[in-house]
Amino acid sequence: MSAIRPAAVVVLAAGEGTRMKSATPKVLHELCGRPLVGHVLAAARELEPENLVVVVGHAREQVTAHLGATDPGVRTAVQAEQNGTGHAVRMALEELGSVDGTVVVVCGDTPLLRGETLRALAADHSADGNAVTVLTAEVPDATGYGRIVRDGASGAVTAIVEHKDASDSQRAIREINSGVFAFDGQLLADALGKVRTDNSQGEEYLTDVLGILREAGHRVGASVADDHREIAGINNRVQLSEARRILNDRLLTDAMLAGVTVIDPATTWIDVDVTFGRDAVVHPGTQLHGATRIGEGAEVGPNTRLTDTTVEAGARVDNTVAVSSHIGPQASVGPFAYLRPGTRLGTKGKIGTYVETKNATIGEGTKIPHLSYVGDATIGEYTNIGAASVFVNYDGQDKHHTTIGSHCRTGSDNMFVAPVTVGDGSYTAAGSVITKDVPPGSLAVARGQQRNIEGWVARKRPGSAAAKAAETASRQGESED
């Protein structure tokens, strides 16, 4: 690896990307959990370059801020005016100073580019002793792309001809320029000083360097990518969607080959940092985002969205939304549950149907089966929370904490008004509003006594359907007596 380790990788990310029609810079549009430039940087990192520099221009404050937050080891060079790719690389070299060794140049909007492809490019460049090596690909339809023209005898690249300038025979060529190159750093710096701007755009084209080096007697070579889709740049939302599908399929294929069952890849979407244990099962309509981890033998879905959530071995998560949560081994969640940040469900615990939790630690074997809200709470082991319970944690200004002990049984339709503690082994009666601490082993009853006002319907709703039904029932009761 050390023989082909580049002295620098330069990522071109200065363009405006007007066809995205967005307030977000093009290179910051996300794809499977990373911005476009993040995917390129991840591939570049696989080369272990001595220097990694991103050329920023349009919306550089946003791009630079993102890089500083996510990859502080990256250097930036500013291209204040977008005067072409050659000018952008020149700005990068001015930031780096003298570069002795290989310089790899990549585009910041090619998220499908693999690290292994860049390694092959660097290896070919070194093995062939080229001054410059261009990454190419053979495509089904080369319309609009620059064609790679080779010497018939040596196979060396003699020119890159743009589509509009190509002859009929050149247009028949299916090998195209990707915009990714490996250069000899010293030769690149010298050649960039000779690039002219007498073209229709008045810009410095990086591709002109190839002609300059070839005319000086240096070899120009090519490295062919195995999959032409890797070099696809993203210029609009349609292409972004197409790339997302390709990358998602790549991620799912890797997961399935590693022992994960994905029932329906067409409706399953995952991010690049999602990980799986062996024999995990993913059901249709599932989205796994961020650093979500699915443990060995766990099942998620259908119709589930998990973000930065851990599902431990053997757990089952069905029709659920969860964010920044932890679901313990052999636990059960859903259907139709919502786990908000800070939820931690213990081993063999249950969060059931129409249950919402937030900032709650729920002990081993504890169950919250249905129709409840549990927020800012700690619940012990093997406790059962009755249906339609609400942990009343907000007084309009501050959040307060509720603690329910182990082996408790709380009644249905309970309100726990925080701050409050229910001790181990306690019970609470159905319909209670618990406002005071409950000692261990107690039964808490906090509700008014029932009072029946007989004849109220006949007096207050005479002639109504209810009054007639009540009258009929009374007569039947009298006849039975």
Disulfide bonds with the S-S distance in Angstrom:
none
